[in-house]
Every structure is written in structure tokens, then in C-alpha cells.
Amino acid sequence: MAVLQVLHIPDERLRKVAEPVKEVNAEIQRIVDDMFDTMYAEEGIGLAATRVDIHQRIIVIDDVSENREEQLVLINPEMLEKDGETGIEEGCLSIPEQRARCRVRKK
């Protein structure tokens, strides 16, 4: 496992569209493991593969909500339904030391 370099704005690679994962295999598992290592090293709670110059539809999340502690891996995620909005403060590893209030979907 390895800690990957996080891209920072205005790096143009952050604009590249991620491709769907075609097969979950040992290489994808290695990427996921490296992404978790990177996320924890950067003290983040979530990380999209594009942020580490891997342009595949992979997201890792450290979910500590509702008294749970679990690692979530999203492969080829899709928004199927929208239900309401709420405001939360968020940060981004590609924009260090900056936080902003964002509108997000409740579900």
C-alpha cells in the first residue's frame, strides 16, 4: 500500500472525466487500498480517484455517522434519486485548508 500524491487546483488533471470501472480485480483493490492510505495520511474523510490522478469512477469514504465506523467504497456510483437538500461545511483535499458551506442532497 502507498500514499499517493493529491492533485491541487489549478491542476488541469482534476478536470478530466473519470471512466467507469470495467472489472473489480486485484488492481482495483490495490487502488482502493492506496486511496484509503492517502485519505488517512491527508486527514480526509473521503477521496475520489481523480484527486490522485486515477481517472476511474472510484470513491472511498470513512463513514463515522450514526455511531458507525466503517469504510465505504463506491465503484461507478450513480445518483438515482434526489430528495431534499441540506447545508453542510465541507473541505476538499485538492484545495488545502479551505472549507465552504455546500448544499447537498439529504438522500
Biopython code that builds the backbone (N, CA, C, O; Angstrom):
import numpy as np
from Bio.PDB.StructureBuilder import StructureBuilder

atoms = [
    (1, "MET", "N", (0.839, -1.178, 0.000)),
    (1, "MET", "CA", (0.000, 0.000, 0.000)),
    (1, "MET", "C", (0.882, 1.237, 0.000)),
    (1, "MET", "O", (2.011, 1.221, 0.489)),
    (2, "ALA", "N", (0.333, 2.318, -0.566)),
    (2, "ALA", "CA", (1.136, 3.526, -0.733)),
    (2, "ALA", "C", (0.286, 4.769, -0.535)),
    (2, "ALA", "O", (-0.928, 4.755, -0.734)),
    (3, "VAL", "N", (0.950, 5.835, -0.142)),
    (3, "VAL", "CA", (0.308, 7.140, -0.084)),
    (3, "VAL", "C", (0.562, 7.811, -1.430)),
    (3, "VAL", "O", (1.707, 7.985, -1.847)),
    (4, "LEU", "N", (-0.522, 8.183, -2.097)),
    (4, "LEU", "CA", (-0.446, 8.782, -3.427)),
    (4, "LEU", "C", (-0.387, 10.304, -3.323)),
    (4, "LEU", "O", (-0.761, 10.876, -2.299)),
    (5, "GLN", "N", (0.078, 10.951, -4.373)),
    (5, "GLN", "CA", (0.119, 12.409, -4.405)),
    (5, "GLN", "C", (-1.272, 12.946, -4.717)),
    (5, "GLN", "O", (-1.899, 12.526, -5.690)),
    (6, "VAL", "N", (-1.755, 13.872, -3.894)),
    (6, "VAL", "CA", (-3.046, 14.517, -4.119)),
    (6, "VAL", "C", (-2.821, 15.724, -5.025)),
    (6, "VAL", "O", (-1.964, 16.565, -4.752)),
    (7, "LEU", "N", (-3.594, 15.801, -6.097)),
    (7, "LEU", "CA", (-3.517, 16.939, -7.013)),
    (7, "LEU", "C", (-4.198, 18.145, -6.382)),
    (7, "LEU", "O", (-5.201, 18.000, -5.683)),
    (8, "HIS", "N", (-3.661, 19.326, -6.623)),
    (8, "HIS", "CA", (-4.243, 20.560, -6.097)),
    (8, "HIS", "C", (-4.656, 21.469, -7.248)),
    (8, "HIS", "O", (-4.049, 21.454, -8.319)),
    (9, "ILE", "N", (-5.701, 22.259, -7.009)),
    (9, "ILE", "CA", (-6.104, 23.217, -8.033)),
    (9, "ILE", "C", (-4.971, 24.215, -8.227)),
    (9, "ILE", "O", (-4.328, 24.580, -7.244)),
    (10, "PRO", "N", (-4.703, 24.659, -9.404)),
    (10, "PRO", "CA", (-5.492, 24.565, -10.635)),
    (10, "PRO", "C", (-5.049, 23.439, -11.580)),
    (10, "PRO", "O", (-5.176, 23.592, -12.795)),
    (11, "ASP", "N", (-4.552, 22.350, -11.082)),
    (11, "ASP", "CA", (-4.060, 21.251, -11.919)),
    (11, "ASP", "C", (-5.160, 20.797, -12.885)),
    (11, "ASP", "O", (-6.242, 20.394, -12.458)),
    (12, "GLU", "N", (-4.878, 20.864, -14.165)),
    (12, "GLU", "CA", (-5.861, 20.527, -15.201)),
    (12, "GLU", "C", (-6.301, 19.066, -15.152)),
    (12, "GLU", "O", (-7.379, 18.734, -15.644)),
    (13, "ARG", "N", (-5.491, 18.193, -14.570)),
    (13, "ARG", "CA", (-5.872, 16.778, -14.486)),
    (13, "ARG", "C", (-7.125, 16.588, -13.643)),
    (13, "ARG", "O", (-7.816, 15.577, -13.779)),
    (14, "LEU", "N", (-7.428, 17.554, -12.767)),
    (14, "LEU", "CA", (-8.644, 17.465, -11.956)),
    (14, "LEU", "C", (-9.908, 17.632, -12.799)),
    (14, "LEU", "O", (-10.998, 17.281, -12.349)),
    (15, "ARG", "N", (-9.776, 18.157, -14.000)),
    (15, "ARG", "CA", (-10.924, 18.366, -14.893)),
    (15, "ARG", "C", (-11.232, 17.145, -15.766)),
    (15, "ARG", "O", (-12.270, 17.093, -16.425)),
    (16, "LYS", "N", (-10.342, 16.184, -15.766)),
    (16, "LYS", "CA", (-10.527, 15.005, -16.619)),
    (16, "LYS", "C", (-11.711, 14.173, -16.112)),
    (16, "LYS", "O", (-11.861, 13.961, -14.908)),
    (17, "VAL", "N", (-12.533, 13.712, -17.030)),
    (17, "VAL", "CA", (-13.706, 12.904, -16.686)),
    (17, "VAL", "C", (-13.262, 11.482, -16.356)),
    (17, "VAL", "O", (-12.501, 10.867, -17.104)),
    (18, "ALA", "N", (-13.744, 10.974, -15.239)),
    (18, "ALA", "CA", (-13.398, 9.610, -14.815)),
    (18, "ALA", "C", (-14.156, 8.584, -15.657)),
    (18, "ALA", "O", (-15.326, 8.778, -15.988)),
    (19, "GLU", "N", (-13.483, 7.512, -15.991)),
    (19, "GLU", "CA", (-14.073, 6.420, -16.767)),
    (19, "GLU", "C", (-14.673, 5.376, -15.819)),
    (19, "GLU", "O", (-14.181, 5.208, -14.704)),
    (20, "PRO", "N", (-15.719, 4.680, -16.242)),
    (20, "PRO", "CA", (-16.269, 3.611, -15.404)),
    (20, "PRO", "C", (-15.256, 2.485, -15.192)),
    (20, "PRO", "O", (-14.431, 2.204, -16.062)),
    (21, "VAL", "N", (-15.330, 1.859, -14.046)),
    (21, "VAL", "CA", (-14.524, 0.668, -13.762)),
    (21, "VAL", "C", (-15.183, -0.495, -14.495)),
    (21, "VAL", "O", (-16.380, -0.731, -14.335)),
    (22, "LYS", "N", (-14.418, -1.214, -15.289)),
    (22, "LYS", "CA", (-14.973, -2.323, -16.069)),
    (22, "LYS", "C", (-14.992, -3.627, -15.298)),
    (22, "LYS", "O", (-15.881, -4.456, -15.494)),
    (23, "GLU", "N", (-14.010, -3.813, -14.418)),
    (23, "GLU", "CA", (-13.916, -5.061, -13.655)),
    (23, "GLU", "C", (-13.239, -4.770, -12.321)),
    (23, "GLU", "O", (-12.209, -4.099, -12.270)),
    (24, "VAL", "N", (-13.826, -5.279, -11.250)),
    (24, "VAL", "CA", (-13.193, -5.159, -9.937)),
    (24, "VAL", "C", (-12.241, -6.338, -9.797)),
    (24, "VAL", "O", (-12.659, -7.492, -9.704)),
    (25, "ASN", "N", (-10.954, -6.018, -9.785)),
    (25, "ASN", "CA", (-9.921, -7.047, -9.746)),
    (25, "ASN", "C", (-8.835, -6.632, -8.751)),
    (25, "ASN", "O", (-9.021, -5.685, -7.987)),
    (26, "ALA", "N", (-7.717, -7.330, -8.761)),
    (26, "ALA", "CA", (-6.631, -7.048, -7.816)),
    (26, "ALA", "C", (-6.086, -5.631, -7.988)),
    (26, "ALA", "O", (-5.725, -4.985, -7.004)),
    (27, "GLU", "N", (-6.024, -5.146, -9.216)),
    (27, "GLU", "CA", (-5.531, -3.782, -9.465)),
    (27, "GLU", "C", (-6.465, -2.741, -8.845)),
    (27, "GLU", "O", (-6.003, -1.776, -8.237)),
    (28, "ILE", "N", (-7.764, -2.933, -8.998)),
    (28, "ILE", "CA", (-8.731, -2.008, -8.392)),
    (28, "ILE", "C", (-8.636, -2.080, -6.874)),
    (28, "ILE", "O", (-8.714, -1.048, -6.208)),
    (29, "GLN", "N", (-8.470, -3.264, -6.316)),
    (29, "GLN", "CA", (-8.316, -3.403, -4.860)),
    (29, "GLN", "C", (-7.072, -2.663, -4.375)),
    (29, "GLN", "O", (-7.101, -2.023, -3.324)),
    (30, "ARG", "N", (-5.979, -2.748, -5.140)),
    (30, "ARG", "CA", (-4.754, -2.021, -4.770)),
    (30, "ARG", "C", (-4.994, -0.515, -4.798)),
    (30, "ARG", "O", (-4.545, 0.205, -3.906)),
    (31, "ILE", "N", (-5.705, -0.038, -5.829)),
    (31, "ILE", "CA", (-6.030, 1.390, -5.925)),
    (31, "ILE", "C", (-6.853, 1.818, -4.719)),
    (31, "ILE", "O", (-6.568, 2.848, -4.108)),
    (32, "VAL", "N", (-7.874, 1.035, -4.370)),
    (32, "VAL", "CA", (-8.724, 1.343, -3.212)),
    (32, "VAL", "C", (-7.887, 1.395, -1.936)),
    (32, "VAL", "O", (-8.024, 2.329, -1.146)),
    (33, "ASP", "N", (-7.030, 0.410, -1.727)),
    (33, "ASP", "CA", (-6.168, 0.395, -0.535)),
    (33, "ASP", "C", (-5.276, 1.630, -0.489)),
    (33, "ASP", "O", (-5.132, 2.256, 0.561)),
    (34, "ASP", "N", (-4.675, 1.980, -1.630)),
    (34, "ASP", "CA", (-3.815, 3.163, -1.691)),
    (34, "ASP", "C", (-4.616, 4.439, -1.443)),
    (34, "ASP", "O", (-4.123, 5.371, -0.809)),
    (35, "MET", "N", (-5.843, 4.480, -1.940)),
    (35, "MET", "CA", (-6.687, 5.658, -1.717)),
    (35, "MET", "C", (-7.020, 5.821, -0.238)),
    (35, "MET", "O", (-6.986, 6.937, 0.279)),
    (36, "PHE", "N", (-7.341, 4.725, 0.454)),
    (36, "PHE", "CA", (-7.587, 4.830, 1.898)),
    (36, "PHE", "C", (-6.328, 5.296, 2.622)),
    (36, "PHE", "O", (-6.406, 6.170, 3.486)),
    (37, "ASP", "N", (-5.174, 4.730, 2.285)),
    (37, "ASP", "CA", (-3.917, 5.164, 2.909)),
    (37, "ASP", "C", (-3.694, 6.658, 2.695)),
    (37, "ASP", "O", (-3.298, 7.375, 3.614)),
    (38, "THR", "N", (-3.952, 7.115, 1.480)),
    (38, "THR", "CA", (-3.766, 8.531, 1.148)),
    (38, "THR", "C", (-4.754, 9.402, 1.907)),
    (38, "THR", "O", (-4.376, 10.431, 2.467)),
    (39, "MET", "N", (-6.017, 8.996, 1.926)),
    (39, "MET", "CA", (-7.044, 9.767, 2.621)),
    (39, "MET", "C", (-6.696, 9.937, 4.098)),
    (39, "MET", "O", (-6.798, 11.039, 4.635)),
    (40, "TYR", "N", (-6.287, 8.855, 4.754)),
    (40, "TYR", "CA", (-5.939, 8.938, 6.177)),
    (40, "TYR", "C", (-4.666, 9.756, 6.392)),
    (40, "TYR", "O", (-4.578, 10.507, 7.364)),
    (41, "ALA", "N", (-3.685, 9.626, 5.509)),
    (41, "ALA", "CA", (-2.443, 10.401, 5.635)),
    (41, "ALA", "C", (-2.717, 11.898, 5.505)),
    (41, "ALA", "O", (-2.042, 12.715, 6.131)),
    (42, "GLU", "N", (-3.713, 12.252, 4.687)),
    (42, "GLU", "CA", (-4.076, 13.654, 4.471)),
    (42, "GLU", "C", (-5.152, 14.127, 5.447)),
    (42, "GLU", "O", (-5.602, 15.271, 5.373)),
    (43, "GLU", "N", (-5.562, 13.245, 6.363)),
    (43, "GLU", "CA", (-6.593, 13.538, 7.364)),
    (43, "GLU", "C", (-7.927, 13.922, 6.724)),
    (43, "GLU", "O", (-8.616, 14.834, 7.180)),
    (44, "GLY", "N", (-8.275, 13.196, 5.650)),
    (44, "GLY", "CA", (-9.549, 13.414, 4.985)),
    (44, "GLY", "C", (-10.574, 12.392, 5.438)),
    (44, "GLY", "O", (-10.257, 11.456, 6.171)),
    (45, "ILE", "N", (-11.814, 12.584, 4.990)),
    (45, "ILE", "CA", (-12.881, 11.626, 5.302)),
    (45, "ILE", "C", (-13.459, 10.997, 4.034)),
    (45, "ILE", "O", (-14.315, 10.116, 4.106)),
    (46, "GLY", "N", (-12.990, 11.451, 2.885)),
    (46, "GLY", "CA", (-13.417, 10.895, 1.614)),
    (46, "GLY", "C", (-12.426, 11.286, 0.532)),
    (46, "GLY", "O", (-11.723, 12.290, 0.652)),
    (47, "LEU", "N", (-12.374, 10.486, -0.525)),
    (47, "LEU", "CA", (-11.425, 10.770, -1.601)),
    (47, "LEU", "C", (-11.920, 10.133, -2.897)),
    (47, "LEU", "O", (-12.242, 8.946, -2.935)),
    (48, "ALA", "N", (-11.975, 10.938, -3.954)),
    (48, "ALA", "CA", (-12.297, 10.438, -5.290)),
    (48, "ALA", "C", (-10.993, 10.143, -6.028)),
    (48, "ALA", "O", (-10.000, 10.851, -5.856)),
    (49, "ALA", "N", (-11.003, 9.111, -6.837)),
    (49, "ALA", "CA", (-9.786, 8.673, -7.526)),
    (49, "ALA", "C", (-9.170, 9.771, -8.388)),
    (49, "ALA", "O", (-7.947, 9.851, -8.502)),
    (50, "THR", "N", (-9.995, 10.612, -8.993)),
    (50, "THR", "CA", (-9.468, 11.693, -9.826)),
    (50, "THR", "C", (-8.533, 12.604, -9.040)),
    (50, "THR", "O", (-7.595, 13.165, -9.606)),
    (51, "ARG", "N", (-8.777, 12.753, -7.757)),
    (51, "ARG", "CA", (-7.936, 13.628, -6.914)),
    (51, "ARG", "C", (-6.502, 13.116, -6.802)),
    (51, "ARG", "O", (-5.595, 13.876, -6.461)),
    (52, "VAL", "N", (-6.296, 11.833, -7.088)),
    (52, "VAL", "CA", (-4.947, 11.252, -7.039)),
    (52, "VAL", "C", (-4.506, 10.797, -8.435)),
    (52, "VAL", "O", (-3.704, 9.875, -8.582)),
    (53, "ASP", "N", (-5.051, 11.468, -9.452)),
    (53, "ASP", "CA", (-4.665, 11.258, -10.852)),
    (53, "ASP", "C", (-4.960, 9.850, -11.353)),
    (53, "ASP", "O", (-4.243, 9.316, -12.200)),
    (54, "ILE", "N", (-6.023, 9.261, -10.819)),
    (54, "ILE", "CA", (-6.527, 7.971, -11.309)),
    (54, "ILE", "C", (-7.932, 8.261, -11.816)),
    (54, "ILE", "O", (-8.832, 8.528, -11.020)),
    (55, "HIS", "N", (-8.129, 8.213, -13.109)),
    (55, "HIS", "CA", (-9.374, 8.697, -13.701)),
    (55, "HIS", "C", (-10.357, 7.561, -13.947)),
    (55, "HIS", "O", (-10.757, 7.273, -15.075)),
    (56, "GLN", "N", (-10.730, 6.926, -12.825)),
    (56, "GLN", "CA", (-11.746, 5.878, -12.810)),
    (56, "GLN", "C", (-12.781, 6.267, -11.760)),
    (56, "GLN", "O", (-12.480, 7.008, -10.824)),
    (57, "ARG", "N", (-13.986, 5.768, -11.918)),
    (57, "ARG", "CA", (-15.083, 6.144, -11.031)),
    (57, "ARG", "C", (-15.015, 5.341, -9.732)),
    (57, "ARG", "O", (-15.729, 4.356, -9.550)),
    (58, "ILE", "N", (-14.136, 5.792, -8.839)),
    (58, "ILE", "CA", (-13.928, 5.153, -7.538)),
    (58, "ILE", "C", (-13.913, 6.250, -6.480)),
    (58, "ILE", "O", (-13.258, 7.278, -6.651)),
    (59, "ILE", "N", (-14.637, 6.028, -5.391)),
    (59, "ILE", "CA", (-14.645, 6.937, -4.245)),
    (59, "ILE", "C", (-14.484, 6.096, -2.989)),
    (59, "ILE", "O", (-15.098, 5.037, -2.860)),
    (60, "VAL", "N", (-13.655, 6.571, -2.061)),
    (60, "VAL", "CA", (-13.546, 5.921, -0.754)),
    (60, "VAL", "C", (-14.004, 6.918, 0.303)),
    (60, "VAL", "O", (-13.740, 8.116, 0.198)),
    (61, "ILE", "N", (-14.697, 6.408, 1.328)),
    (61, "ILE", "CA", (-15.266, 7.250, 2.381)),
    (61, "ILE", "C", (-15.066, 6.559, 3.718)),
    (61, "ILE", "O", (-15.250, 5.349, 3.846)),
    (62, "ASP", "N", (-14.688, 7.348, 4.708)),
    (62, "ASP", "CA", (-14.624, 6.871, 6.087)),
    (62, "ASP", "C", (-15.915, 7.328, 6.748)),
    (62, "ASP", "O", (-16.026, 8.491, 7.135)),
    (63, "ASP", "N", (-16.878, 6.452, 6.882)),
    (63, "ASP", "CA", (-18.202, 6.790, 7.402)),
    (63, "ASP", "C", (-18.233, 6.578, 8.907)),
    (63, "ASP", "O", (-18.190, 5.447, 9.390)),
    (64, "VAL", "N", (-18.308, 7.678, 9.637)),
    (64, "VAL", "CA", (-18.384, 7.599, 11.099)),
    (64, "VAL", "C", (-19.704, 8.192, 11.589)),
    (64, "VAL", "O", (-19.799, 8.629, 12.736)),
    (65, "SER", "N", (-20.711, 8.210, 10.735)),
    (65, "SER", "CA", (-22.005, 8.766, 11.109)),
    (65, "SER", "C", (-22.851, 7.746, 11.863)),
    (65, "SER", "O", (-22.636, 6.538, 11.769)),
    (66, "GLU", "N", (-23.803, 8.261, 12.602)),
    (66, "GLU", "CA", (-24.774, 7.430, 13.318)),
    (66, "GLU", "C", (-24.117, 6.321, 14.130)),
    (66, "GLU", "O", (-24.555, 5.171, 14.094)),
    (67, "ASN", "N", (-23.071, 6.671, 14.857)),
    (67, "ASN", "CA", (-22.365, 5.733, 15.739)),
    (67, "ASN", "C", (-21.793, 4.520, 15.007)),
    (67, "ASN", "O", (-21.585, 3.469, 15.614)),
    (68, "ARG", "N", (-21.540, 4.661, 13.708)),
    (68, "ARG", "CA", (-20.912, 3.598, 12.928)),
    (68, "ARG", "C", (-19.497, 4.023, 12.605)),
    (68, "ARG", "O", (-19.189, 5.212, 12.522)),
    (69, "GLU", "N", (-18.669, 3.063, 12.429)),
    (69, "GLU", "CA", (-17.330, 3.316, 11.907)),
    (69, "GLU", "C", (-17.073, 2.262, 10.850)),
    (69, "GLU", "O", (-16.820, 1.098, 11.163)),
    (70, "GLU", "N", (-17.139, 2.683, 9.590)),
    (70, "GLU", "CA", (-16.891, 1.731, 8.520)),
    (70, "GLU", "C", (-16.302, 2.434, 7.310)),
    (70, "GLU", "O", (-16.499, 3.631, 7.105)),
    (71, "GLN", "N", (-15.590, 1.678, 6.531)),
    (71, "GLN", "CA", (-15.036, 2.183, 5.289)),
    (71, "GLN", "C", (-15.997, 1.834, 4.157)),
    (71, "GLN", "O", (-16.425, 0.688, 4.017)),
    (72, "LEU", "N", (-16.324, 2.835, 3.359)),
    (72, "LEU", "CA", (-17.194, 2.617, 2.213)),
    (72, "LEU", "C", (-16.386, 2.783, 0.937)),
    (72, "LEU", "O", (-15.547, 3.678, 0.836)),
    (73, "VAL", "N", (-16.641, 1.924, -0.028)),
    (73, "VAL", "CA", (-16.017, 2.018, -1.344)),
    (73, "VAL", "C", (-17.146, 2.100, -2.361)),
    (73, "VAL", "O", (-18.018, 1.232, -2.403)),
    (74, "LEU", "N", (-17.126, 3.140, -3.174)),
    (74, "LEU", "CA", (-18.125, 3.302, -4.222)),
    (74, "LEU", "C", (-17.440, 3.105, -5.568)),
    (74, "LEU", "O", (-16.494, 3.817, -5.905)),
    (75, "ILE", "N", (-17.920, 2.142, -6.325)),
    (75, "ILE", "CA", (-17.415, 1.857, -7.668)),
    (75, "ILE", "C", (-18.531, 2.194, -8.651)),
    (75, "ILE", "O", (-19.635, 1.660, -8.543)),
    (76, "ASN", "N", (-18.254, 3.067, -9.599)),
    (76, "ASN", "CA", (-19.242, 3.506, -10.589)),
    (76, "ASN", "C", (-20.529, 4.014, -9.939)),
    (76, "ASN", "O", (-21.616, 3.577, -10.317)),
    (77, "PRO", "N", (-20.430, 4.930, -8.968)),
    (77, "PRO", "CA", (-21.645, 5.413, -8.302)),
    (77, "PRO", "C", (-22.520, 6.224, -9.254)),
    (77, "PRO", "O", (-22.023, 6.878, -10.172)),
    (78, "GLU", "N", (-23.825, 6.170, -9.019)),
    (78, "GLU", "CA", (-24.797, 6.937, -9.793)),
    (78, "GLU", "C", (-25.823, 7.526, -8.847)),
    (78, "GLU", "O", (-26.230, 6.879, -7.882)),
    (79, "MET", "N", (-26.244, 8.757, -9.123)),
    (79, "MET", "CA", (-27.324, 9.387, -8.372)),
    (79, "MET", "C", (-28.629, 8.940, -9.023)),
    (79, "MET", "O", (-28.910, 9.300, -10.166)),
    (80, "LEU", "N", (-29.424, 8.158, -8.301)),
    (80, "LEU", "CA", (-30.660, 7.621, -8.864)),
    (80, "LEU", "C", (-31.880, 8.446, -8.489)),
    (80, "LEU", "O", (-32.869, 8.469, -9.221)),
    (81, "GLU", "N", (-31.810, 9.119, -7.356)),
    (81, "GLU", "CA", (-32.966, 9.849, -6.864)),
    (81, "GLU", "C", (-32.482, 11.037, -6.052)),
    (81, "GLU", "O", (-31.466, 10.959, -5.362)),
    (82, "LYS", "N", (-33.215, 12.135, -6.139)),
    (82, "LYS", "CA", (-32.885, 13.323, -5.358)),
    (82, "LYS", "C", (-34.017, 13.567, -4.372)),
    (82, "LYS", "O", (-35.191, 13.509, -4.739)),
    (83, "ASP", "N", (-33.663, 13.841, -3.115)),
    (83, "ASP", "CA", (-34.692, 14.048, -2.104)),
    (83, "ASP", "C", (-34.240, 15.117, -1.118)),
    (83, "ASP", "O", (-33.511, 14.820, -0.172)),
    (84, "GLY", "N", (-34.666, 16.355, -1.332)),
    (84, "GLY", "CA", (-34.375, 17.434, -0.403)),
    (84, "GLY", "C", (-32.926, 17.870, -0.411)),
    (84, "GLY", "O", (-32.069, 17.232, -1.023)),
    (85, "GLU", "N", (-32.667, 18.975, 0.284)),
    (85, "GLU", "CA", (-31.311, 19.492, 0.404)),
    (85, "GLU", "C", (-31.034, 19.878, 1.842)),
    (85, "GLU", "O", (-31.954, 20.148, 2.615)),
    (86, "THR", "N", (-29.777, 19.901, 2.187)),
    (86, "THR", "CA", (-29.333, 20.385, 3.483)),
    (86, "THR", "C", (-28.000, 21.091, 3.269)),
    (86, "THR", "O", (-27.352, 20.888, 2.242)),
    (87, "GLY", "N", (-27.591, 21.901, 4.209)),
    (87, "GLY", "CA", (-26.316, 22.600, 4.092)),
    (87, "GLY", "C", (-25.314, 22.041, 5.079)),
    (87, "GLY", "O", (-25.631, 21.843, 6.252)),
    (88, "ILE", "N", (-24.109, 21.787, 4.609)),
    (88, "ILE", "CA", (-23.041, 21.320, 5.487)),
    (88, "ILE", "C", (-21.744, 22.028, 5.103)),
    (88, "ILE", "O", (-21.602, 22.533, 3.989)),
    (89, "GLU", "N", (-20.809, 22.056, 6.040)),
    (89, "GLU", "CA", (-19.498, 22.606, 5.737)),
    (89, "GLU", "C", (-18.606, 21.473, 5.249)),
    (89, "GLU", "O", (-18.526, 20.419, 5.879)),
    (90, "GLU", "N", (-17.935, 21.698, 4.117)),
    (90, "GLU", "CA", (-17.080, 20.670, 3.531)),
    (90, "GLU", "C", (-15.708, 21.228, 3.211)),
    (90, "GLU", "O", (-15.527, 22.431, 3.022)),
    (91, "GLY", "N", (-14.757, 20.325, 3.156)),
    (91, "GLY", "CA", (-13.417, 20.654, 2.695)),
    (91, "GLY", "C", (-13.071, 19.739, 1.537)),
    (91, "GLY", "O", (-13.808, 18.801, 1.234)),
    (92, "CYS", "N", (-11.949, 20.012, 0.893)),
    (92, "CYS", "CA", (-11.502, 19.205, -0.240)),
    (92, "CYS", "C", (-9.989, 19.083, -0.174)),
    (92, "CYS", "O", (-9.290, 20.085, -0.024)),
    (93, "LEU", "N", (-9.480, 17.864, -0.284)),
    (93, "LEU", "CA", (-8.034, 17.662, -0.214)),
    (93, "LEU", "C", (-7.296, 18.350, -1.359)),
    (93, "LEU", "O", (-6.098, 18.609, -1.246)),
    (94, "SER", "N", (-7.990, 18.653, -2.462)),
    (94, "SER", "CA", (-7.362, 19.344, -3.586)),
    (94, "SER", "C", (-7.335, 20.862, -3.403)),
    (94, "SER", "O", (-6.717, 21.579, -4.190)),
    (95, "ILE", "N", (-8.011, 21.344, -2.356)),
    (95, "ILE", "CA", (-7.997, 22.769, -2.013)),
    (95, "ILE", "C", (-7.630, 22.852, -0.534)),
    (95, "ILE", "O", (-8.504, 23.076, 0.304)),
    (96, "PRO", "N", (-6.358, 22.675, -0.201)),
    (96, "PRO", "CA", (-5.940, 22.573, 1.203)),
    (96, "PRO", "C", (-6.348, 23.780, 2.047)),
    (96, "PRO", "O", (-6.314, 24.923, 1.594)),
    (97, "GLU", "N", (-6.729, 23.489, 3.274)),
    (97, "GLU", "CA", (-7.034, 24.479, 4.302)),
    (97, "GLU", "C", (-8.172, 25.422, 3.935)),
    (97, "GLU", "O", (-8.254, 26.524, 4.479)),
    (98, "GLN", "N", (-9.043, 25.017, 3.033)),
    (98, "GLN", "CA", (-10.215, 25.808, 2.672)),
    (98, "GLN", "C", (-11.460, 24.986, 2.968)),
    (98, "GLN", "O", (-11.503, 23.784, 2.706)),
    (99, "ARG", "N", (-12.464, 25.643, 3.514)),
    (99, "ARG", "CA", (-13.740, 24.988, 3.773)),
    (99, "ARG", "C", (-14.835, 25.911, 3.268)),
    (99, "ARG", "O", (-14.667, 27.130, 3.240)),
    (100, "ALA", "N", (-15.959, 25.325, 2.870)),
    (100, "ALA", "CA", (-17.081, 26.112, 2.376)),
    (100, "ALA", "C", (-18.381, 25.423, 2.754)),
    (100, "ALA", "O", (-18.440, 24.201, 2.886)),
    (101, "ARG", "N", (-19.407, 26.217, 2.924)),
    (101, "ARG", "CA", (-20.736, 25.665, 3.184)),
    (101, "ARG", "C", (-21.319, 25.245, 1.840)),
    (101, "ARG", "O", (-21.356, 26.039, 0.900)),
    (102, "CYS", "N", (-21.773, 23.997, 1.750)),
    (102, "CYS", "CA", (-22.276, 23.429, 0.499)),
    (102, "CYS", "C", (-23.693, 22.916, 0.681)),
    (102, "CYS", "O", (-24.070, 22.446, 1.754)),
    (103, "ARG", "N", (-24.468, 23.014, -0.387)),
    (103, "ARG", "CA", (-25.787, 22.388, -0.393)),
    (103, "ARG", "C", (-25.619, 20.975, -0.910)),
    (103, "ARG", "O", (-25.023, 20.761, -1.965)),
    (104, "VAL", "N", (-26.139, 20.016, -0.176)),
    (104, "VAL", "CA", (-26.052, 18.612, -0.582)),
    (104, "VAL", "C", (-27.417, 17.960, -0.440)),
    (104, "VAL", "O", (-28.273, 18.440, 0.303)),
    (105, "ARG", "N", (-27.607, 16.875, -1.152)),
    (105, "ARG", "CA", (-28.858, 16.117, -1.064)),
    (105, "ARG", "C", (-28.922, 15.360, 0.249)),
    (105, "ARG", "O", (-27.908, 14.851, 0.727)),
    (106, "LYS", "N", (-30.109, 15.283, 0.834)),
    (106, "LYS", "CA", (-30.293, 14.522, 2.072)),
    (106, "LYS", "C", (-30.160, 13.036, 1.823)),
    (106, "LYS", "O", (-29.647, 12.309, 2.674)),
    (107, "LYS", "N", (-30.613, 12.572, 0.671)),
    (107, "LYS", "CA", (-30.551, 11.149, 0.327)),
    (107, "LYS", "C", (-29.935, 10.993, -1.032)),
    (107, "LYS", "O", (-29.788, 9.871, -1.517)),
]
sb = StructureBuilder()
sb.init_structure("model")
sb.init_model(0)
sb.init_chain("A")
sb.init_seg("    ")
for serial, (resi, resn, name, xyz) in enumerate(atoms, 1):
    if name == "N":
        sb.init_residue(resn, " ", resi, " ")
    sb.init_atom(name, np.array(xyz, "f"), 0.0, 1.0, " ", f" {name:<3s}", serial, name[0])
structure = sb.get_structure()
